[in-house]
Amino acid sequence: MMLRREPKERISLRDIMQHPWMTVGGGQCCDNFACVALVGRQHLSKDDHDAIIQRMVDGGIATRSEIIK
């Protein structure tokens, strides 16, 4: 849905912002780090990196070890 090669097949930004992956735990994506443009992991603090990994796990993307691999 979000990562489609063809732009016409992608969901809208509004739908992405309301997607459970972005709102897991009742939070909004922009409460902390999600609205900061990221160029690479080196720009993240360890706490932010861990929080992103946890959101991915909570959203059912993969296990922590699978994501870190």
ChimeraX attribute file (.defattr): number of C-alpha atoms within 10 A of each C-alpha:
attribute: neighborCount
match mode: 1-to-1
recipient: residues
	/A:1	10
	/A:2	13
	/A:3	9
	/A:4	10
	/A:5	9
	/A:6	7
	/A:7	10
	/A:8	8
	/A:9	11
	/A:10	14
	/A:11	13
	/A:12	13
	/A:13	10
	/A:14	8
	/A:15	13
	/A:16	16
	/A:17	14
	/A:18	14
	/A:19	14
	/A:20	16
	/A:21	17
	/A:22	19
	/A:23	16
	/A:24	15
	/A:25	11
	/A:26	8
	/A:27	11
	/A:28	14
	/A:29	17
	/A:30	12
	/A:31	8
	/A:32	11
	/A:33	14
	/A:34	13
	/A:35	9
	/A:36	9
	/A:37	8
	/A:38	11
	/A:39	8
	/A:40	7
	/A:41	10
	/A:42	9
	/A:43	11
	/A:44	15
	/A:45	10
	/A:46	11
	/A:47	9
	/A:48	15
	/A:49	14
	/A:50	13
	/A:51	14
	/A:52	15
	/A:53	19
	/A:54	15
	/A:55	17
	/A:56	18
	/A:57	17
	/A:58	16
	/A:59	17
	/A:60	11
	/A:61	13
	/A:62	13
	/A:63	14
	/A:64	15
	/A:65	9
	/A:66	9
	/A:67	12
	/A:68	8
	/A:69	5
